[in-house]
Amino acid sequence: MKQQADKWVWQRRNTHLHGVDTVDQYLAYYPFIRKTVKWPKKIFFYLLQCCLFNSYVTVSKNNPNSCKSFLDFMSDIKENLIHTSDAVTSPSLSSDQPQGLSRTPTPTPTKHTPKNYPPGRLDGKLKNHKLVHISPTKNDKTSTQKCRVRVRKNIKKETRFLCAQCGVPLHPEGCYT
């Protein structure tokens, strides 16, 4: 009797939870969550990835001829977000607003000045980044700088290498890869 009940429970589970297993499978292929992220960020990124998957399923059902994978769909979303954030313009003034006022909020001052990084810095293509020796100066024949990765880990160690594209000082072992 117990075996029949167990069999019935598993059959019922398998017929109704197919979508949950599919979602877990897709989300496991391209995880957003990392070990070092705090739990509120983990929840945020998990929910963001669930929303992306739900929109992927909706687009796939509405466009049956589209053979786009989940990874391609996420890449398209990323590209669209990057391009729309670059092309943001201020909204036009409505006729009932006075001409001296605008709808755009004033930017809040930041604690530090933003750095001008090259556009390809975070593209994920390691082959574009090359480590080069820091050129010596008149006063210091063996110029060194603090490694960016180890400074964030509170390790005071200097390096003689930096990325030619980004200008970020890094150790060739451990920090660069």
C-alpha positions as CSV (number, residue, x, y, z in Angstrom):
1,M,0.0,0.0,0.0
2,K,2.8,2.4,0.9
3,Q,4.6,1.7,-2.3
4,Q,1.5,2.6,-4.3
5,A,1.0,5.8,-2.4
6,D,4.7,6.8,-3.0
7,K,4.4,6.0,-6.7
8,W,1.2,8.1,-6.9
9,V,2.9,11.0,-5.1
10,W,5.9,10.9,-7.4
11,Q,3.8,10.7,-10.5
12,R,1.8,13.7,-9.4
13,R,4.9,15.6,-8.5
14,N,6.5,14.9,-11.9
15,T,3.4,16.0,-13.8
16,H,3.0,19.3,-11.9
17,L,6.6,20.4,-11.1
18,H,8.2,20.1,-14.6
19,G,8.4,23.8,-14.9
20,V,10.2,24.3,-11.6
21,D,12.9,21.7,-12.6
22,T,13.3,23.4,-16.0
23,V,13.8,26.8,-14.3
24,D,16.4,25.4,-11.9
25,Q,18.2,23.7,-14.7
26,Y,18.4,26.9,-16.9
27,L,19.4,29.0,-13.9
28,A,22.2,26.6,-13.0
29,Y,23.7,26.9,-16.5
30,Y,24.5,30.6,-16.1
31,P,24.5,31.5,-12.4
32,F,24.6,35.1,-11.4
33,I,25.3,34.3,-7.7
34,R,28.9,34.2,-6.5
35,K,30.3,33.0,-3.2
36,T,31.5,36.4,-2.1
37,V,28.2,38.3,-2.5
38,K,26.2,39.1,0.6
39,W,22.8,37.4,1.0
40,P,20.6,40.5,0.1
41,K,22.5,40.7,-3.2
42,K,22.2,37.0,-3.8
43,I,18.4,37.3,-3.4
44,F,18.3,40.3,-5.7
45,F,20.4,38.6,-8.4
46,Y,18.4,35.3,-8.1
47,L,15.1,37.2,-8.5
48,L,16.6,39.1,-11.5
49,Q,17.6,35.9,-13.1
50,C,14.2,34.4,-12.5
51,C,12.6,37.5,-14.2
52,L,15.0,37.1,-17.1
53,F,14.0,33.5,-17.5
54,N,10.3,34.3,-17.3
55,S,10.7,36.9,-20.0
56,Y,12.7,34.4,-22.1
57,V,9.9,31.8,-21.8
58,T,7.3,34.5,-22.8
59,V,9.3,35.6,-25.8
60,S,9.9,32.0,-26.9
61,K,6.2,31.2,-26.7
62,N,5.2,34.4,-28.6
63,N,7.9,33.8,-31.3
64,P,7.9,30.1,-32.0
65,N,10.2,30.6,-35.0
66,S,12.9,32.1,-32.9
67,C,15.6,29.6,-32.0
68,K,17.5,31.8,-29.5
69,S,19.1,30.2,-26.5
70,F,18.8,31.6,-23.0
71,L,22.4,32.8,-23.1
72,D,21.8,34.7,-26.3
73,F,18.7,36.2,-24.9
74,M,20.6,37.4,-21.8
75,S,23.3,38.8,-24.0
76,D,20.8,40.7,-26.1
77,I,19.2,42.1,-22.9
78,K,22.6,43.2,-21.7
79,E,23.5,44.9,-25.0
80,N,20.2,46.7,-25.1
81,L,20.6,47.9,-21.5
82,I,24.1,49.2,-22.3
83,H,23.0,51.0,-25.5
84,T,20.0,52.5,-23.9
85,S,21.9,53.8,-21.0
86,D,24.4,55.4,-23.4
87,A,21.7,57.1,-25.4
88,V,19.6,58.5,-22.5
89,T,18.5,62.0,-23.2
90,S,16.8,64.5,-21.0
91,P,13.0,64.5,-21.3
92,S,11.3,67.3,-23.2
93,L,9.6,70.0,-21.2
94,S,5.8,69.9,-21.1
95,S,3.8,73.0,-22.0
96,D,2.4,73.4,-18.5
97,Q,5.8,73.6,-16.9
98,P,7.7,76.9,-16.6
99,Q,10.6,77.2,-18.9
100,G,13.1,77.7,-16.1
101,L,12.4,74.3,-14.5
102,S,13.5,70.9,-16.0
103,R,12.4,67.4,-15.1
104,T,15.9,66.0,-14.9
105,P,17.1,65.6,-11.3
106,T,20.4,67.1,-10.3
107,P,23.1,64.5,-9.8
108,T,24.2,63.8,-6.3
109,P,27.9,64.4,-5.7
110,T,30.0,61.2,-5.4
111,K,32.5,60.5,-2.6
112,H,35.3,60.1,-5.1
113,T,36.0,61.2,-8.6
114,P,35.0,58.6,-11.3
115,K,37.9,57.0,-13.2
116,N,37.9,57.1,-16.9
117,Y,38.3,53.5,-17.8
118,P,38.7,52.3,-21.4
119,P,35.4,51.0,-23.0
120,G,36.6,47.4,-23.3
121,R,37.7,47.1,-19.7
122,L,34.9,44.8,-18.6
123,D,34.2,43.0,-21.8
124,G,35.3,39.6,-20.4
125,K,37.8,39.0,-23.2
126,L,41.1,38.3,-21.3
127,K,43.1,38.1,-24.6
128,N,42.6,41.9,-25.1
129,H,44.4,42.6,-21.8
130,K,48.1,42.2,-21.7
131,L,50.4,42.7,-18.7
132,V,53.5,44.9,-19.3
133,H,56.3,46.0,-17.0
134,I,55.9,49.4,-15.3
135,S,58.4,51.7,-16.9
136,P,61.1,53.0,-14.6
137,T,61.3,56.6,-13.7
138,K,64.3,58.8,-13.1
139,N,64.2,58.4,-9.4
140,D,63.2,54.8,-9.2
141,K,64.7,52.2,-11.5
142,T,62.3,49.4,-10.3
143,S,59.0,51.2,-10.3
144,T,56.2,49.4,-8.5
145,Q,52.5,50.1,-7.7
146,K,50.0,48.5,-5.3
147,C,48.2,45.6,-6.8
148,R,44.5,46.4,-7.2
149,V,43.2,43.0,-6.3
150,R,45.4,42.5,-3.2
151,V,44.7,46.0,-1.9
152,R,40.9,45.1,-1.9
153,K,41.8,42.0,0.1
154,N,43.8,44.2,2.6
155,I,47.1,42.7,1.5
156,K,49.9,45.2,1.1
157,K,52.0,43.9,-1.8
158,E,53.3,45.8,-4.7
159,T,53.8,44.6,-8.3
160,R,55.9,45.6,-11.3
161,F,53.2,44.8,-13.8
162,L,50.1,46.6,-15.1
163,C,47.5,46.0,-17.8
164,A,48.4,47.9,-20.9
165,Q,44.7,48.4,-21.8
166,C,43.3,49.4,-18.4
167,G,46.3,50.7,-16.6
168,V,45.4,48.6,-13.6
169,P,48.4,47.3,-11.6
170,L,48.1,43.5,-11.1
171,H,50.3,40.5,-10.2
172,P,50.7,38.1,-13.0
173,E,50.0,35.1,-10.8
174,G,46.6,34.9,-9.2
175,C,45.4,38.4,-9.7
176,Y,45.6,38.7,-13.5
177,T,43.8,35.5,-14.3
